[in-house]
Amino acid sequence: MTAQQDASRARFTGDANPYGGGDPYADYRTADFPFTRYANLADRRLGAGVVAANDEFFAERENLLVPERAEFDPEHFGHKGKVMDGWETRRRRGVSAEHPWPTADDHDWALVRLGAPGVIRGIVVDTAHFRGNYPQAVSVEATSVPGSPSPRELLGDDVKWTTLVPRTAVGGHAANGFDVTAEQRFTHLRLNQHPDGGIARLRVYGEVVPDPRWLQALGTFDVVALENGGLAEDASNLFYSPATNTIQPGRSRKMDDGWETRRRRDQGNDWISYRLVGRSEIRAIEIDTAYLKGNSAGWASVSVRDGESGEWTEVLPRTRMQPDTNHRFVLPRPAVGTHARVDIYPDGGISRLRLFGSLTEDGAQRLAARHQELGG
């Protein structure tokens, strides 16, 4: 087993030490999970939500999808006890004095709507700061239901759930990571904790698989957008922020909601490469430097490649960038390709990249075939 494979299977079962003061993350247990290179399909910015839970007595279910890491204030207590930054249920009890313990089947659950349907590659169930009140085990199931089903509809007998993570022991105050191998397109998850307890955050990493009928109806759309199936595949530098930020929905609202590199001290430049939703014709480009004022890219260029082994062709030459500005460019002729790359000079950052166009005929056919193959 390689070191990378071992990291992706890291397990942190067992208790964490009681909080002893100082930095609450000092003894936090985690690992470098390879699947985190994919997008978080349960990102609120994509439209994800926790639509229901059977119990949230101590802490609200919505905390599960907060993008920032969980916080801990040892002095913060409310009317129901310690205020925790996560989803926490009450302690389960048995049916009588003779049987005060919960049964083996007792558990709490939360229903999660993914922000973008897709193939799930890995899941992190984070129990940060839940040291003596985390669940004994967790399990995760997934389903694919079209439209906008209600919680009642999702819990109906006719909905088929696929187990992604079988009932597995987890550890407190730890990032519990799980590889997922199901080659299916899912829209919703059911997170179960056995028998009760608290979970700080849920992250669901995977590849977006859009509905081809929706993209066809739109006609012209952003062919690199994360919500449409685009992917930031690689980048020269991720020191301050992830490259995936550049293809998130909406405009950036603060400086760290974009992509920023460390300061270069050589004659090179920084870049991000992307995989488009499919083979596309690109007709217009937006490069936004919103909130990047003293640290925006000085210049930027965009190139397109057709196929995995194709040559990069520059479609937007090196162009001066202005701080905190959305730059728009109409291409003199459509650029056809499957991949794109933005180069910035010499360093700095951009907040968003938009590539407006439409799928080619063969690109649309391949996307429709994959959608059908994955059960869409």
ZAFILUM-888273 format. One record per residue (C-alpha): residue in three letters; z, x, y. Coordinates in steps of 0.1 Angstrom, whole numbers, padded with zeros to 4 digits, always signed. Each point is the difference from the previous one (the first is absolute). Example, Ala and Ser with C-alpha at 12.3 -4.5 7.8 and 13.67 -1.06 7.14 Angstrom:
<atoms>
ALA+0078+0123-0045 SER-0007+0014+0034 
</atoms>
This chain:
<atoms>
MET+0000+0000+0000 THR-0010+0014+0034 ALA+0024+0002+0029 GLN-0019-0027+0018 GLN+0002-0023-0030 ASP+0037+0007-0003 ALA+0006-0009+0036 SER-0019-0033-0004 ARG+0024-0009-0028 ALA+0032+0010+0017 ARG+0029-0022-0008 PHE+0033-0002+0019 THR+0022-0020-0023 GLY+0037-0002+0006 ASP+0025-0002+0028 ALA-0003+0018+0033 ASN+0031+0015+0016 PRO+0020-0021+0024 TYR-0010+0006+0036 GLY+0021+0029+0013 GLY-0010+0001+0036 GLY-0027+0019+0019 ASP-0037-0004-0007 PRO-0003-0030-0023 TYR-0033+0014-0014 ALA+0016+0034-0009 ASP+0003-0009-0037 TYR-0029-0024-0002 ARG-0021+0005-0032 THR-0038-0001+0002 ALA-0031+0017-0013 ASP-0036+0007+0011 PHE-0018-0030-0017 PRO-0038+0007-0002 PHE-0009-0036+0003 THR+0014-0002+0036 ARG-0034+0014+0011 TYR-0012-0035-0003 ALA+0006-0027+0027 ASN+0031-0021-0001 LEU-0014-0035-0009 ALA+0034-0015+0009 ASP-0002+0012+0036 ARG+0010-0026+0026 ARG-0029+0013+0022 LEU-0024-0012-0026 GLY+0016-0035-0001 ALA+0024+0005-0029 GLY+0031-0022-0002 VAL+0030-0008-0022 VAL-0007-0038-0004 ALA+0031-0010-0020 ALA+0031+0012-0018 ASN+0026-0018-0021 ASP+0029+0017+0018 GLU+0005+0021+0031 PHE+0036-0006+0007 PHE+0009+0035+0013 ALA-0033+0012+0014 GLU-0033-0016+0008 ARG-0031+0003-0022 GLU-0022+0009+0029 ASN+0016+0034+0003 LEU-0018+0011-0032 LEU-0033+0005+0019 VAL+0013+0016+0032 PRO-0023+0030+0005 GLU+0027+0024+0011 ARG+0025+0015-0024 ALA+0033-0019-0005 GLU+0028+0007+0024 PHE+0037+0002-0007 ASP+0029-0007+0024 PRO+0033+0004-0018 GLU+0018-0020+0027 HIS-0023-0030+0001 PHE+0017-0030-0017 GLY-0008-0037+0005 HIS+0015-0033-0011 LYS-0013+0005-0036 GLY+0010+0036-0004 LYS-0018+0033+0005 VAL-0033-0004+0018 MET-0027+0018-0021 ASP-0036+0008+0010 GLY-0016-0014-0031 TRP+0000-0031-0023 GLU+0034-0006-0016 THR+0011-0029-0021 ARG+0035-0012-0009 ARG+0018+0011-0031 ARG-0009-0020-0031 ARG+0027-0016-0021 GLY+0002-0015-0035 VAL+0006-0036-0009 SER+0037+0001-0008 ALA+0032+0021-0001 GLU-0008+0007-0036 HIS-0035+0012+0010 PRO+0003+0014+0036 TRP-0030+0023-0003 PRO-0036-0009+0008 THR-0024-0004-0030 ALA-0026+0025-0010 ASP-0027-0022+0015 ASP+0017-0007+0034 HIS-0019+0016+0029 ASP-0010-0005+0036 TRP-0036+0000+0013 ALA-0022+0002+0031 LEU-0036-0010+0003 VAL-0022+0024+0020 ARG-0034-0008+0014 LEU-0021+0032+0003 GLY-0016+0007+0034 ALA-0033+0008-0017 PRO-0008-0009-0036 GLY-0008+0030-0022 VAL+0005+0022-0030 ILE+0036+0014-0001 ARG+0005+0036-0009 GLY+0037+0005+0005 ILE+0032-0017+0012 VAL+0031+0013+0017 VAL+0032-0020-0002 ASP+0023+0017+0025 THR+0037-0005-0002 ALA+0009+0021+0030 HIS+0037-0005+0010 PHE+0006-0023-0029 ARG+0024+0023-0019 GLY+0024-0023-0019 ASN-0019-0033+0005 TYR-0035+0008-0012 PRO-0015-0019-0030 GLN+0005+0013-0035 ALA-0037-0004-0006 VAL-0032-0013+0016 SER-0033-0015-0012 VAL-0032-0008+0019 GLU-0026-0026-0009 ALA-0033-0007+0018 THR-0025-0029+0001 SER-0033-0008+0018 VAL-0001-0034+0017 PRO-0028-0009+0025 GLY+0007-0015+0034 SER+0035-0003+0015 PRO+0022-0013-0028 SER+0035-0013+0008 PRO+0031+0014-0019 ARG+0001-0032-0020 GLU-0036+0005-0011 LEU+0006+0037-0009 LEU+0029-0010-0022 GLY-0020-0027-0018 ASP-0004+0001-0037 ASP-0038+0004+0003 VAL+0003+0034+0018 LYS-0004+0030-0023 TRP+0021+0031+0008 THR-0008+0035-0012 THR+0028+0025-0005 LEU-0006+0031+0020 VAL+0035+0015-0003 PRO+0020-0011-0031 ARG+0038-0004+0004 THR+0010+0036+0008 ALA+0034+0015+0010 VAL+0001+0014+0036 GLY+0023+0021+0020 GLY+0019-0006+0032 HIS-0010+0016+0033 ALA-0033+0011-0014 ALA-0038-0005+0002 ASN-0007-0014-0035 GLY-0038+0006-0006 PHE-0022-0016-0027 ASP-0036+0007-0009 VAL-0021-0031-0006 THR-0031+0000-0022 ALA-0012-0036+0001 GLU-0036-0001+0011 GLN+0001-0034+0016 ARG-0001-0015+0035 PHE+0033-0015+0010 THR+0011-0021+0030 HIS+0037-0006-0005 LEU+0030+0018-0017 ARG+0033-0013-0014 LEU+0028+0026+0004 ASN+0029-0006-0023 GLN+0034+0017+0001 HIS+0023-0002-0031 PRO+0025-0016+0003 ASP+0006+0003+0038 GLY+0005+0025+0028 GLY-0020+0015+0028 ILE-0033+0017+0006 ALA-0008+0016+0034 ARG-0038+0002+0000 LEU-0030-0008-0022 ARG-0033+0020+0003 VAL-0031-0010-0020 TYR-0027+0027+0000 GLY-0036-0007-0010 GLU-0036-0006+0009 VAL-0011-0030+0020 VAL-0026-0022-0017 PRO-0014-0025+0025 ASP-0016-0033-0007 PRO-0038+0007+0003 ARG-0006-0036+0010 TRP+0022+0004+0031 LEU-0018+0032+0010 GLN-0034-0016-0005 ALA+0011-0029+0022 LEU+0011+0024+0028 GLY-0034+0018+0000 THR+0010+0029+0023 PHE+0035+0014-0005 ASP+0020+0032+0000 VAL-0012+0018-0032 VAL+0028+0026+0000 ALA+0029-0024+0008 LEU+0028+0002-0026 GLU+0002-0038-0002 ASN-0037-0001-0009 GLY+0003+0026-0027 GLY-0005+0033+0019 LEU+0021+0030-0010 ALA+0011+0032+0017 GLU-0007+0025-0028 ASP+0010+0033+0015 ALA+0010+0017+0032 SER+0004+0035+0013 ASN+0035-0006+0013 LEU+0027-0027-0003 PHE+0028+0017+0018 TYR+0011-0029+0023 SER-0016-0031-0015 PRO-0022-0013-0028 ALA-0037-0002+0002 THR+0001-0036-0013 ASN+0014-0011+0034 THR-0035+0005+0015 ILE-0014-0030-0021 GLN+0029-0023+0003 PRO-0005-0035+0016 GLY+0003-0005+0037 ARG+0004+0026+0028 SER+0028+0026-0001 ARG+0031-0011+0018 LYS+0018+0034+0002 MET-0007+0037-0004 ASP+0010+0003-0036 ASP-0022-0029-0010 GLY-0031+0022-0001 TRP-0009+0034-0014 GLU+0012+0032+0016 THR-0002+0036-0012 ARG+0021+0030+0007 ARG-0012+0024+0027 ARG-0027+0024-0012 ARG+0002+0037+0009 ASP-0035+0009-0015 GLN-0036-0008+0007 GLY-0002-0029-0026 ASN+0001-0037+0004 ASP+0017-0030-0018 TRP-0017-0029-0018 ILE+0004-0031-0022 SER-0024-0011-0027 TYR-0004-0036-0011 ARG-0015-0021-0027 LEU-0016-0031+0013 VAL+0003-0035-0016 GLY-0034+0006-0015 ARG-0034+0014+0009 SER-0005-0012+0036 GLU-0021+0001+0031 ILE+0021+0011+0029 ARG-0013-0011+0035 ALA+0030+0005+0023 ILE+0031+0022+0002 GLU+0033-0002+0017 ILE+0024+0029+0004 ASP+0033-0010+0016 THR+0026+0025+0014 ALA+0025-0027+0010 TYR+0035+0014+0008 LEU-0012+0035-0005 LYS+0002+0013+0035 GLY+0008+0037+0000 ASN-0009+0005-0036 SER-0033-0018-0005 ALA-0030+0017-0016 GLY-0021+0019+0025 TRP-0033-0008-0016 ALA-0011-0020-0031 SER-0030-0004-0022 VAL-0009-0023-0029 SER-0020+0008-0031 VAL-0012-0022-0029 ARG-0008+0009-0036 ASP-0020-0020-0025 GLY+0015+0004-0035 GLU+0027+0023-0013 SER-0024+0030+0000 GLY-0019-0008+0031 GLU-0002+0022+0031 TRP+0019-0008+0031 THR-0022-0012+0029 GLU+0014-0001+0035 VAL-0005-0035+0015 LEU+0022+0005+0031 PRO-0002+0035+0015 ARG+0030+0017+0014 THR+0012-0022+0028 ARG+0027+0004+0026 MET+0030-0022-0006 GLN+0022-0014+0028 PRO+0038-0005-0006 ASP+0013-0035-0007 THR-0036-0015-0001 ASN-0022-0020-0023 HIS-0034+0017-0002 ARG-0030-0021-0012 PHE-0034+0012-0011 VAL-0031-0019-0011 LEU-0021+0021-0024 PRO-0038+0004+0008 ARG-0007-0009-0037 PRO+0021-0012-0029 ALA+0017+0027-0020 VAL+0001-0007-0038 GLY+0027+0015-0021 THR+0030-0005-0024 HIS+0023+0025+0018 ALA+0009+0009+0035 ARG+0018+0029+0017 VAL+0015+0004+0035 ASP+0005+0035+0013 ILE+0022+0006+0030 TYR+0000+0032+0021 PRO+0020+0020+0000 ASP+0031-0021-0010 GLY+0020-0029+0012 GLY-0006-0035-0012 ILE-0017-0034+0001 SER+0017-0034-0005 ARG-0029-0020-0016 LEU-0035+0005-0013 ARG-0023-0031-0003 LEU-0034+0001-0017 PHE-0018-0033+0006 GLY-0029-0009-0023 SER-0008-0019-0032 LEU-0004+0007-0037 THR-0034+0010-0013 GLU-0015-0022-0027 ASP+0010+0024-0027 GLY+0034+0005+0016 ALA+0007-0037+0000 GLN-0012-0003-0037 ARG+0024+0028-0011 LEU+0029-0015+0019 ALA-0006-0034-0015 ALA-0002+0015-0035 ARG+0033+0019+0004 HIS+0017-0031+0014 GLN-0010-0020-0030 GLU+0009+0028-0025 LEU+0035+0001+0015 GLY+0005-0037-0005 GLY-0007-0011+0036 
</atoms>
